[in-house]
C-alpha cells in the first residue's frame, strides 16, 4: 500500500539524512590512511552514487557507495531494518530517535522525494530496530564518536531486483516481499564537479551538524560526492526562509525540496545535481581556500615574502599567474598592453608564508601599484628559481611591460598538455579550466594539495570568471535576459574581494597541480628518438619544448617592423583593380540580364541565381531555385523608382539564369550548386582577365571610366578570336554556346575570380596589418603576433595577426611581403628548407629511389617526372631537354629547353603527386585535383609507387600503428593520438589514415624546424653579432640584425639549419637550405 501524505515522507527524510551525515563524518575521521586514499581517488574512476528514495510503508531509501565498483546501481533498505514501523496512514514515535514522524508519501512518479548523498558504505550490514539507539538532540543527548567499524552493523541492507531502462531510469524495483514498484526515475546519478570528478567525500562538520539537530540557528550543511550536493538549511519557525537561486544554473539544478518542522524549527532540504556546483557552493568551497591565502598589499609584506621566495623556498617549483586589466585579450597583443592588477604565486603545500598559508596573492591595484610589483623583481629575474606558468607568453609580456625581464622559466603547462595529448580539440581544449577539470589529466597530482587547501574536500581546478561572477543582464522590465555579463576585473577585485582573491589564487594553485600531474605522466611515457629509446617524454620536454617555449616568447617580444605606408598604397591599387574586374563582369552579364549591371557580385545567392536559376536541389528534389528572382541592392546610382518622389536606400532588381544548364560537380552542404572560388574557376577554366588596367586608371576607384573596361574587353576579344584552341576554357564555354560567346563568358567569369582573389588579399592580408593599428603593435611600431604550438602535428600557428598566412609568391600580385622590412641599419635573413617534407619522407621510409634523387641534387620534381613518364626519360637521354642547368659566366639561356619548361604539365603533376603522397592523399582526391578519372589518377599513382615501394610499405605500417595503438610518432618521438580510431568508419576512418601518414612527415618537419631554431638561438656568435629570430613560417625562418654582419650571420644560420640536431644531421639525406639577405621579406625570397 502506498502512503499518501507529503510531510510524513519529508520528516523521515530529515532523520535519515542526519544519520547519513553523522555516519559519514565519523567514518572518514577513523578510516585508515590506505582506505582513505582509496576513497579519495575512487580508484581514479567515476563512482556513481545511489539516491535516497521514499518508498511505500517501508522505506526512505539511501544511496550506497562501493569502493570496489565504479558503477553502483540503486539500493534500498527495508522498513524493518530501518526500525520504522510498516504501519500506514498513522504517525509513529520512532523508539530510536524519539522524533515524531509521519511515514506517509505520495506516488513516486510525483518526484517529491529529495535525493541525498550516500553514506560511507565501507562494508555491508543492516540497520535494525534492535541496533544501538540514535541520539536525540532534542533531549540534550550527545553523539558518541566511536571507531568507524562500529557502523558496519548500522549500514543498510541492499535491495534486490532493480531493473533499468536504456537511459538508466529505474523501471521497476522488486521489494523484499516480491512485489514491484515501477516507473521511478532517479534524481541523481554521479555527475561532474566543476567539470572534474569529485574524488573525495566531504567530511561533515560536527559543529554544523549539532546546530542542525538542535535547531537553534540558521545554517547549512553541504555534502558533495561526484558533483551532487545536498544543502540543509534550518531557521526558526517564526522566521521566513527566503532562499533564492542566484543564477540560472543553480535554478536549473534544483531537483526537489522538502520542508518540515522539528521542535519548532523549519528545515528546508534542497538536493542539487547535474551541472555540478551551484554558485553558492562555489563561494563556500572557495571560502575555505581564502583562509589559506597569504595576502600581500604593502611593501613591507612584499619584502618579507620575497625574502622567503628567494632564500628559504628558492629550491621549490613555483606556479605563477597574473590578472590584467586594460587589455582586450582577443584583439590586442600583451606586449606594451595591459596592466597587472594582481598576481599569485603558489609554492606548494610545504611552503609556509605565515599561519600555514602556502599561496601568495599580491594586490597591485590598490596595494602599491608598480612599486609593489617591482619589489618582486628579484624573484622573477632569478634564473635559478624555477617558475611554471599556464600560457607563459601572456604573463611574461604583461609583467615585462613594467621594465624588467623574466627568467627562470621552468614549464608552460599548456605546452606540456599538448605534448601529453595533442587530440584534445574535442575535449575542451587546453585552457587551464578544461585541463584541471579533467580527472584523466589531473589524477597524478598530489592529494596533499586538497588536504592543505580545501580541507580534504577533493581536488578541483580553475573555475572560470563567468561561472563565479557572471550575471544575466537585466532587461528594461527588470527580468533576466539571455546575455551573461561580467563586471570589470577592477570592480571585481574591489567589490568581491574575498571571492576574487580565491578565484585568482586558484589559477596558480591549479597550475602547480597540473604541472605535477603532467610531469608524472610524461615521466612515465617512453621517449623514442628516430626509433631509439632515449628516456622519458618529460626529458624530451626539458631538452626541446622548454627552450622552444622561451624562444617563441622572445620572438613575440621582438616583433616585426611593417611599412604601413606601403600597405596603404597597394590597398588603393588593389581596390582599383577590383572595381575594374567587377565592372567588366557586370557589363558582360548585363548583355544577358539587364539588371545584372547592378547586382552584388559578392553575393552567392545572386550569382547562383544568375548561373543556375531553375535548378533542382541535389538533396531535396522537391526544392528548386526560381527561374527568376527579385533582389534588393544598394541604390548607389540614386535611381528614383516609379511612384517614388526621392531615391530610396535600396532598389529592386530581377535576376534570371543567363545560360544553358551547366554541369557542375561542386555543391554546397545544403545541396545547391556552389559558386565558391573553386567552382567559378571550373566555370572559367585556365584563363585570365587578359587586360591591363594601369594605363586607364589613376588609382581612384571612384573615377574608373567604364569605357576603359569596354575597350579592354574589345581588345581581348579581338586577340582571342585569333586563337581557336578551347581546351583551356571551363564549362562556361559550352554553356554559352561556344565560339566567341563562350570565350567571352570564360574571361568574364575569370574576372569574377579575380574579384574574389583581390578581395581575399585585401581582407586577409592588407587590411589586418593596417586596421589592427596599435592593437597588434608595441610602442616601437613593430607588430607582435602570438606564436603557438597548437596544431595536432606540432607545427606553429600565429594569430593577432596571422603572419604565417602569407599568399604564395606566384599569387602575391601586390608583393605584400615587401611591407615586412628591417629597421634602419639592419637587414633581414630569410632562410628556408628545400623540399623538407619530402626529404623527411625519404628518411622515414628509407626509400632508396628518393634518397638517390636527393643525393644527386637538382630539381627533385623534374626527376620524379622523368621517372614517371617514359617519353620524358627518352627526351632527357637523347639530349633534347636538360634535367637541370648551371650557367657559366656569360651564358644567359640553356642550349636546349629545360625539362620543367618543355614538360611543364607533367612536372606540375609530379610535384603535386610528390606532396600528395607525403600527405596521404588517395587517387580519388587526386582525380578531383587533376580533373581526370579515378582510373587515370590511380594509374599515375601506381607509376609513382612502382619505383618507391618502401614508401608504400611505410605508409601501411603507419595505418596499422594508428589502428592498433591509436597513435603515430614523429621523428623526435612526439605522439599524435587518435582516440576515435576503434569506432571510426567511412570518411572519419579515411581521415585518420591520412593523418597517420601525414603526421610523421609534417610533424617531423616541425621537429626539424624547432631544432634549427634552438640551434640558432643558442649560437653565441649570432648573439654577439646582434642577430635575433623574428618569425617562423613552417620551414622558413626570418632573422634581423646589423647590416654589416649579414654575410657572416647568414653562413651561421645555414649551418645551424643544415645540422639541427645538436650541431649534427642524423638524417639519411642532406638538409638543403636556401638563404638570402635583403631589406625586406619579398626581396629575400
N, C-alpha and C positions, 0 to 999 in steps of 0.2 A: 504494500500500500504506500502511496506517495504522501508526503506531508505537504501541507498547503500554505503555511504562512512564511513570510519572508524574514521576519525578525528572529524567529526561532533559529533559523539557519545562521543568521548573522552572528548572534550571540555565541553560539557554539563555535563558530569560525574563529572568533577572537581568542577564546580559550585555547583552541588548538594551535593557533599561530603563536601565542605567547609561549606555550610549551615548546614549540618548534625552535623559537629563538633561544630559549634558555638552553635547550639541549645542544644547539649548535655552538653557542658561546663557550659552554663548559667543555664540550668535546674537543674543540680546537685548542683550547688552552692546555689540555692534558695530553694531546696527541704526541707521539714520539716524533723526533726530527725527521726520520726517514719517511714516516707515514704522512707527515705534514708536507714534505716536499712532493710526495706523490699526489696529495690532494691539490697542491698549488698548481702544479703543472698539468694535472689531469692527464698524465701520460702524453702531454703535448697535443692532445686531441680535443675536439669539441665534445663536451659532455652534455647530453640533452637532459633537461630537468623534467621531473614529473610534477604534475599540478595537483593541488589540493582541491578535490571536488566535494560538493554536497550531494549526497545520495538520499534514498528514502528514509525509512525509520532507523536505519542502522548507522549512518556514516557521515563524517566530514573527512573527505579524502586528503591525503598529504603526499606531496612529491617525495620520491626517494631517489637517492643518488648512489650509483655503484662506481667504485673506483676502478674496477677491472673492465667495465664495459662502457664504451663511449656512446652507445646508443640505447639508453634505457627506454623502456616503454612505460605506460602509465599503470600505477599501482593503486590499490585501495585497501582500506582496513575495515574490518567488520565492527559493528557496533558493540558486539560482545567484548572484543579485545580492547576497545577504547574505554570500556567501563561506562558506556552510555546506555541507558535503558532503551529497549527496542519498542517500547510503547509509543503509540502515535496519538496525535491530537491532544496532548496534555503537556503540562510543564513538569519538569523533574528537577530535583535538587541533587546534583552530582555529589556523591559521597566523597569523592576525592578532592574536589575543589571547593565545595560549599557555595558555588556560584549558581544562582538560579538561572536556568536557561530554558528556551523553548526549542524543542527538536522537531521543528516542522519546516518544510521547504516547499518551494514551488517545483513545477516540472523543470527538468534540466534544460530543455530547449529554450527556456526564457533567458538563460545565461545570466542569472543574477548572482551566482556564487563567485566570490573572488578567488583569484589564483594566487597561491603563496609559494615562496621559495622553499626548497626542500630542506628537511632536517638532515643532519650529518649522519647518513646511514652507513656506519662503519661495518656493522655485521647484522645478520638477520635477527629475528625475535618478534615478540608481540607485546603489546601493552594491554594488560588485562585489568579488570576491576580489582583484582587482588594485589596489584603491584603497589610499590611504595607510593603513598598519597602525594598528590601535588600540593605545594604550599599555597596558601591563600593569603594574598597581601591584604585583603580587606579585614583579616583577623589579626594583622600585625605579625604574621609569621615570616621568618627569614628563610631564604633559599640556601640550602647547604650545597656547597660546591665540592663535589667528590671526584673520584677518578672517572675519566670518560668511559671506561669499560663498564662501569655500573649501568650505563644507559643502554647497553645492548639488549637488556630484557624489557626496556621501555619502548623499543622501536616497533613500528607497525608491521603486522604480518601482511605479506603481499597477496594481492588478489590474483585470481586465475581467469583464463579465458578471455583476454582482451583482444578484440579484433580491430583492424584499422583499414580504412579505405585507401585508395591510391594517394590522396592528398593528406594522409596522416590524420584524418578525422577519426575519432572513435565511433565506430558504427554500432558496436554492441559490447557490453561488459557482462560476463557471467558472474553472478554472485555466488557466495559460498553454498547457498541452498539450491543452486542450479538454475534459478530463474535469470532472465536477462533484463538489462536496462539498455535502451537503444538511443541512437541519434543524439549524441552529445559531442560537440566539437571542443577540444581542449583549448584553453585560453593561452597557455604558454608552452613553448617548445624551444629550448635553448637558443638564445639569439646573441647577436654581436654586441659587445660593449665598446661604444665609440669606434666601431669598425674592427676592434680587436677582441678576441675571445677573452672573457674574464677567466683568469686562471687561478683565482684564489678566493676562498669563501671569506666573506666579511665577518669579522668577529662581532658578535652582539655586545654592545656596551651595557654592562650591568646597571650602571647608574641611570641610563636612559630607560632601561627595561623596568627598573624599580619605579621610575616616575610614571611609566605607562600603567603599571599594575596598581599603583597607589592612586592614580588619577588626580594628582594634586597640582598639575601644571600642564600647559600646552607643550607638546614635544613631538619629535619624530624619531622613528627607528627605520632605518633603511637596510634592507638585506639584498645583496647582489650576488647572483650566480649566473654566469654566462650572459650577462647583459639584462636579465629580467630582474626588476627590483620591486619591492613592496614598501610602501610607506604607511606607517601607522601614526595617525595624528590624533591627539587627545586634547580635549578642552573641557572646562567646567560646563555643566549642563546649562547654567544660566547664560553662558557665553554663546556666541554665534560663530560657527565655523564658516569662514569665507575664504575658501582656497580656490584660487583661480589659476588655470594653466597660463603660464607666462608667454607661451608661444604656441604656434600651431602644431609643432612637433609634439609637444607634451600633451596637447589636447587629443591628438590622434592616437597616443599610446595608452590612454586610459581605457582599460578593458571593463572594469567593474568596480562598484562602490558598495560597501556595506556599512551601515551605521547602526549603532546600538547604544544603550545606556547601561553602564555598570557602576553601581554605587554613586549615582548622581553625576557621573562623567560621561559626556557624549564622546564617542570614539568613532573615528572615520578611517576606514582602511581602503586604500586605493592600490590596486595591483596594475603595474605597467609592464609592457613588454614590447617586442617587435623592433622598434627603431633604436633600441639601446637606451642610453641615458637621456633623461629629460634635462631641462635647463637647471631646475632646482638641484638635481642630483649633481650636476657638474659643479655647481657652486659649492656644494658641501664637500665633494671629494677634493676639489682644488683648495678649498679652505683648509683641509687637513695639511696640504703641502705648504700653505702660506707660513705656517709656524716653523717650517724647516728652511726658510729662505732668509739669508742674511742681507739686509738692505743697506746699501751704501749711498748716502745722499749728501755727503760733505767731504771736504778734502782730508780731514783728519782720519775719518774712517777708511778713506781710499788708501792712504799711506799705509795703514796697518794691514789692510788686505793685500796690497801689492807686495809688502814685505814677506807675507806668508807665501804668496804665489811664487815669488822669485827666490825663496830660500827653503823654507820648510817643505813646501809641496812642489818644488821645482821639478822633481823626477816624475811627477804624476802626468797622466794624459788629461788635458783639459778640453772640455767641449765649450765652444763659444757661439753666441748668436746675438745679432743686433736687431733692433726695431728702429725703422727710419720714417721720417715724415718728409714732406715737400718733394715727393717724387712719385711719378706715375710709372710703376714698375713694368707695365705693359708697353709703354711708349718710350720711356726715357732710359738712357744709359746711367748707371750709378756713378760713372766717372764724372766728377765735378757736379753731381746732382745728389740730392738727398741729405738730410740732417739726422744724425743719430739722436734719438730721444731717450734710449735706454739700451743696456746690453746685459747679458747674463753670462756667467761662467760657472760650469759645474765640473768639479774636480773629483767626483766620485764619492761614494758613501764614507770612505775612510778619512776624508778631509773634514776639518772642524774649524770654522771661522768664528766660533763663539756659540755657546749653548747647543752644541751638537749640530749646528747648521752647516751643510756642505755645499750649498748652492749660493752664489752671489748674484744679486740684482743691483745694478747701478743706475741711479736716476740722473741722467744727463740733462733732461729737460728742465727740471726745477731744482736739481741738487748741486749745480755748479757749472753746467754748460761745458764748453770746450775745455776749460781748465781741469774739470773733473776727468774728462776722457783722456786728456794728455797725461794725467797723473798715472794712467795705466800703460804709458808708452814703454817703460822698462819691461813689462810683461809681454806686450805684443811684439816688441822688437827683438826679444831674446831668441836667437835661433836654436838654443839648446832646450827651450821649453816647448814641449810637444802640444800642438793645438789641433783639434779636429773641428770640422765645420760641416754644415749641410748647405750646399751651394756656396762654396767658398768665394766664388767670384764676386757676388753681391756684397757680402760682408767685408771683404778685402777693400773694395773700392770705396764704400761709404766711410770706412774708418780712415783710409789713406787720404780722403778728402780733407782731413784735419792736419795734414802736413807731416806725418811720419809713416815709415814703411813697415809693413807687417813681415814677420819672419817666424820660423819655426813651424811652417805648415807640415802637418803630420798626415792628415787624411781628409778627403771630402767624401762623406757617406753617400752622396748621390752617385759619385763615380764607383764607389765600392759596390753599391747595389746593382749598378749596370753591369759590372764585372761578374757579379754573382748570377744575375739573371737578366738577360737583355730582352726578354719577351714579355715584360710587364705592361706593355702598352694597353692591353685589355683588362688589366688587373688593378687599375687605378694609377698606374704610372710610378714616378719616382719622387713624388712630393714627400716631405717628412711625415705628413699626416697619413698618407697612403701606406708608406713603408712601416711606420711604427704601429699602424692599425692592423697589420697583417701578422697573425700568430706564427705563420710559417717562416717569416723573416725574423721575428723577434724571439723565437724560442731559445736562442743561445745566449741571451742576455742574462746577467746575474740577477737572481731574485732578491739579493740584498738591497737593491735599489728600492724595491717595493716595501721592504720591511722598514727601511730608514725614512723613506719619504712619504709613503702612503699608508702608514700604519698597517702594513701587511695586506693591503686591500688589492693585491694584484698589480701587475704592470699595465699601465696604459700610456699611450704616446701622445704626440702632439694633437691638439684639438684646434680646429680652425677658428678663426676670428668670427666667421659667420655663425658657427654653431653656438658660440658663447655669447656674442654681443649682438647678433643680428636681430632686427626687429622688423615686423611688417610695416610698411609705410602706410600711414593712415589716409583714408580718403577724406573728402571735404565733409562728409556726413559723420566722420569720426570712426567709421568701421575700418577694419583691416583690409588692405589691398593685397595684391599678389607680389609686389616688389619688396624684396628684403633690403633694408638699408643698414649701414653700419656707421656709427659716428666716427669722426676723425680720430686718429691714434692719439693725438694730443689730448683730446677731450676724454677719451677712454682712460688714459693714464692718470688724469686728474679726478675724474668723477667716479670711475670704477677701479680705484687704485689697487685694492687688495686682489680683486679678481684679475686685473691686468697684470699685476706682478706675477701671479701664478701662471697666467697664460704665457707670458714671455719667458719666465724661468723654465717652464716646461719644455720649451724649444731646445735649450741647451741640455737639459736632463735627457730628453728623448734622443738627442743626437749622440750622447755618450753611450746610452744603452744600445742604440742602433749600431754604433761603431763596434762595441764589444761583440754583439751578435754576429755581425758581418765578418769581423776579424776571425772569429771562431769558425764560421762556416768556410771562409776562404782558406783558412789554415788546414782544414780537413780535406780540401779538394786538391787533387794532384795536378801539378803544372807540368805539361809536356811541351817542350820546345822542339818543333820540327821532328816530332816522333821520339824525342829523347827526354826521359824524365829528368826534371831539374829541381823539383822541390814542391812547394805548395803555391796555390794561386795568391795567397797573401804575400808571398815572396815576389811573385810577379808584380803585384800592385806596388810594392816598395821599390822595385827596380825600374818599372816603366811608368805606371799611371800616376804615381805620386809626383815625380818630377814633371811629367807631362801636364798634369793639372796645374802646377805652378807656372809652367811656360805659357799656357793658354791665358792665364790671368795677366801675366806680364805683357802678352801681345795685345790684350784688350786695353791695358793701360796706355800702351804706346799709341794705338790708333793709326789711322791712315789719313794723310792730307789729301783733300779733294778740291779741285778747281771748280768752284760753283759758277763762276762767270762763264767758263767753257760750257758747262751743262746748260746754262740759260740760253746760250747761243744755239746749241744743237737742238734744244727744245723748239725754238722758233722754226728752224729748218724742218724738223720732223712734222710740225703741225701744218706747215705749208704743203709738204709732200702728201700728207694725209688728206688734206682738203681737196687737192687736185685729184687724187685717186678716188675719193668719194664722188666728186662731180663727174668724173669720167664714167664710173659705173652707173650713176643715176641717169645721165644723159643717154647712155646706151639703153638702159632698161625702159626709159620713157618712150622709146620708139615702139615698144610693145604694150606698155601700160602707162598712160599719160601721167597718172598721179604718182608713179614711181619716182618722179623727179623730186618729190617732197618727202619720200619715205626716210625712216631712220635705218640706215644700213647696219647699225649695231644691234638691231632687234632681231633675234632669232625667229620670233613669231612672224614678223613681216617678211623676212627672207624665205621662210618656209612656205608662206602663202604664195610668194612670187614664183618659186620653182616647183612646188609640189601641191598647189591648190587642187582639191578634189580627191586626193589620195586617201586610200583606206588605211586605217591604223593596223600595224603589223600584229599587235597583241589582241586587239579587240575589233573584230570585223564589223561590229555594229557602229563603230566610230569612223567618221570621215572628216577630212578638212573641207570646209566650204569651197566652192569653186570661186567665189568672190567674197571679200570680207571688208568691212569698214574699220578704219583705224583712226585714232586721234593722234595728231603730231603737232609739235610746237609751230605756231603761226609766225615763223621768222620773217616772212615777206609781208606781214601785216595785211593779209587779204581780208576784205570785208565780204562776208558770206551774204547770200541772198536773204533779205529780210532783216539784216542787222544794220545798225547805224554806225557801228565802230568795229574795228578788228578785235576779235576775241583772242584769248591767250593761246587756244588750240584751234586747229582746223581739222575737218574730217577729210579723209582720202579713201578711195576704193582701190584695193589691190586684187588682182586675179593672176592665175598662172599664165606665164608668158611663153611657154614652150611645150613641146610634146612630152608625154610622161618620161621621166628619167629613171633609169635603172640605178639603184644605189644599194650598197651593202653596209652602209653605216647608219645605225638607228640609235635613237635615244632610249633610255631605260623605259620610258613610257610607251614606246612603240612607234614614235613618229620619225620620219627621216631627219637625220642630223644635218645641221648647217654649220657645224664646227669648222675650225680651220682645216682639219684633215679632210672633211667632207667637201669643202669648197675647192681644195687642191685637187681632189679627184675629179671634180667637175671641170676645172680649168686645164688640168694636165701640166706638163713641164714647160710652161711658157711664162713670160714675164710681161709686165705692163708695156715694155718696149717704147717708152718715150721719155725724153729728158725735159724736166720742167724748169731747170735752173736758169735757162735763158729767158723764160717767160714770166717769172715772178720775182718780186723784190724782197721777199721774206715776210710780208704781212698777209696772213691767211685771209683777212677781210677783203683784200684787194686782188685776189687771184682772178684774172679775167676768164670767163667761160670760153671765149674764143680760143684761148691757148689750148684748152682741152680738146676742142673740136679739131683744131689744126693738128695737134699731136695725133689724134685718132685717125685723121685722114692720112697723115704721113705713114703711120704704121700700117694701115690697111693697104696702102699702095705697095709698101715693101712686102707685106705678107702675101699679096696676090701673086707675087713672083715666085713663091715657094709652095708648090702643091703638096709637099710632104705633110701628112696629118698624123703620123704615128705619135708625135709628142703631145697632141691635144687630148683633152679629157672627154668625159662622157657628154659634156655640154655640146660638143662639136656636132654629134649626130642628133641630139635633142632639138637643135635649132636648124636642122636640115642640111648640115654640112656646108661645104663651099665657103663663100665669103661670109655668110651669116654665122656659120659655125665657128669660123676663125675669130670674128668679132666677139662672139659670145665668150669664147675661151679667154681672150685677152681682157675683156671687161671683167669677167669673174676673177681673173688673175689680179686685176687692180683692186678688187674687193679683198682678196687675200692679202694684198699689200696694206690695205687699210688696217686689217687685223694685226698684221706683223708690226706696223708702226705703232699702233695703239699699245701693243704689248711692250715695246721698247720704252714708250713714254711712261706708261703706268707702272711698270715693274722695275725700271732702271733709272730713267732720267729724273722723274719727279720725286721718288723716295729719297734720293740723295740730296735733293734741294728742299723739298717740303718739310722734311723732318727738322731741318734747321738746328736749333740749339738742343733739341731733344736727344739727338744721337751724337752731338758734338761736345767736346770739352771746351775749357776756356781758351785753349790754343787753336780752336777751329778744326781740329782733327776729328774724324769720325771713329767712334769707339763701338764696334759691333760686339755682340755677345757670341762667344765661341763655345760650343757644347759637344760633349761626347754623348750624343743621344740618338744615334741610329743603331739599328739592330746589328749591323755589320761592324760597328765601331768607327765608322767614318765621322768626321766632324760635320757639324751643321752650324750655320750662323744666322743670327736674327738681329733686328733693330740696328741697321737693316741687314738683309741677307747679302753680304758682299761676295759670297761664293756663287751667287746666282747671276753670273755674267753671260751675255749672249755668246754663242760660238763665234769665233773670229770671222768665219765666212758670212755670218748673219749680222755682224756688228757694223751695220751700214753707217752709223754715226760715230763710230770709234769711241764708244763710251769709256773704254779702258784708258783713254787718253786723259780723262779727268782725274785719274789717280796719279799724283805727282810726288816728287821728292821735295823736301824743304830746300830753301836756298843754301847752296853749298854742298848739298847731299846728292846722292844717286840712289837708284833702286837696282837691286839684283833680283832678277826673276829667273828661277831655275826650276825645271820640271823634268820628270822621268819620261823616257820614251818607251811606249808600249809596256808600261809597268805590269798591268794585269795579265797580259799575255806571257810575259816573262815569268810571272808567278805561277801561272798555269803550267808552263813548261817544266818548272822546277817541281811543283807538287806532283804532277803526273809522271815525271821523269821521261818525257816524250823525246825520243831520240831525234825525230824529224824537226821538231820545234827547236830543240837545243842546238842542232846543227845549223839551222837557219839563222838563229841569233848569233851564233859564233862567227858565221860567215859575214855578218853585218849587212848593211844596206837596207833597202825598203822591204820590210817583212811582208807587207800586204801584196807587193808585186811578186815576191817569191811564192806566196800562197796561191796567187792566181796562176802563176806558171805551173805549179804542181797540180793544180786542179784541172786545167784546160790543156789538152794535148796540142791544139793549134798554137797556143801561146808559147809552149815549150819549143815547138818546132821553129817558130819565128825567132826565138832567142838563140837557139842553136845554130841557125843559118845566118845570124848576124843582122837580120832585118830590123830588130829592135834591141835596145840595151836595157838590161835589168836595172842598172844604175850608171851614173856618170859623174866623174870627179874632174871638173875642168882644170886645165892647165892655165897658167898666166897668159892672157891674151885671147883665150877661147871664150866665145860668148854663147855658143849653142853646140849640142852634141852632133856628131857626124851622121847618126841615124836617130829616128824617134826613140824616146824612152818608152818603156812598157806602159807606164802609168798614163802616157798620152795616147799611145796607139791603141791600147785596150782598156780605156778608162772605165767602160761599163763593167767588164769582168773584174777589174781591180776593185771597183766600188763594192761589187757583190762579195768579193773575197774579204774585203775589210769588214763589211757588215757581218759576214759569216764568222770571222775570227772572234769578234766581240760577242756575237750572239751565242756562239758555242761556249765561250767563257762564262756567260751569264745564264746558261742553261735553257736557252730558247729552243723550242721544238720546231720541226719542219712546218707545222701548222701555222705557228706565229710568223715564220719566215715567208711562208706563201702569201700572207697578208702584206708583209712589208714589201715584198718584191712584185706583188700583183700577179702572181703566177699560180698554177695549180699546186695542190699539196703534193701530187706525184712528182712534179718537176722540182719542187723545193726539196723533197726527200732525196731525189737522185743527187742533187747538188751537195746536200749534207753528207750523203754516203761517200761521195768523192773526197770530201774533206777528211772524213774519218778513215778512209782507206789507207792513208799514209800516216795516221796518228791514232793507232789502235790503243795506245797507252792512255790517251785522254778518255776514250770511251770506257775503258776498264775502270779508271779512276773515278769517273762520274757515277758509274754503277755502284762502286764501293761507298760513295758519299750518300747515295739514295738509301742503300742498305743501312748505313750507320744512322741515318735520320729515322728510318722506320723502326729499327730495333732498339736504339738507345735514346731516341728523341732529341739528338743534338749532333752538331758537327763542330769542328775546331778550325781556327785559323793557324797560320804558320807559327805564331808565338804561343799558341795554346789557349787562346780565348774561346769560350764555347758560346754557340748560339743554340738556344733550346726551342723545341717545337712541341709544346705541351699538348696540342690537339692532334698530333700525328696519328695516334692509335685509332681515333674515330673519324679521321678525315676521309672524305670521298670526293670524287669528281674534281671540280675546279680547285677546291681547297687542297686536296691531295697534290694536284699538279703544281700549285703554288709552292707548297712545302718542298717538293722535289726540286723545283728550280732554285729555291732559296738554299737548299742543301748543297747545290753545285756552286751557286753564286757567292755564298758567304765565305767559304775558304779562300776564294780568289780575291773578291773585293775587300774582305776583312783583312787578308794578309797584306794587300796593297796598303791598307790603312796602317797596319803594323809597321811596314817598311817606312812609310812617311813619318810616322811618330818617332821611330828610332833615329831617323835622319835629323829631325828637329831637336831631339835630345842631344845628339852629337854636335849640332851647330850651336846650341845654346850653352853647352859646357866648354866650347873651344876657347881656350884662354887668349889666343891671338886675336880672334874676332872681337872678343870683349875689349882687348887692349886697343884695337883699331877703332872701336866705337860703333860696330855694326849690330843691329837688333832685328829680330824677327818681327814682321808686321802681320802677315796673313798666310794662311794655308788654304789652297783651293784644291782639295783632293790630292793629286800627285804633283802639285806645284807649290813652291814657297816663294815669298817675297820678303826681302830684307831691305833696310835702309841704313845708310852710313855715309861717312865723308867721301866726297868725290875723288880725292887724291889717292885713296887706297882701294878703289873699286876693283882693280885688276887682281891684286893680291887676295882680297876678300873673296872674289868670285872663284878663284882657284881653290881656296879652302872649302867653300860651300860645295863645290863639285866633288871634292874628295870626301867630305862628310856624307854626302848623299850616295856616293858610289860605294861607300863602306860603312853602312849604317849600324852594324851590329858590333858595338864596342870597337870601332875602327877597322872592322873586317867585313867581308862579304861572304856569308856562309851559303849562298845560293849556288846552284849549278850553272847559272848563267850570269853574265855581266849585267850590271845595272847601268843603263845608258842615261846620261844626264845632259840636257841642253841648258845653257845659261847665257844670259846677256845682261849688260849694264845699260841703263838709259835713265832719262829724266822723268819718264812716265811709263806706266804699265804697258800701254799699247806699243810703244816703241821698242820695248824689251821683248816682245813676243816674236 
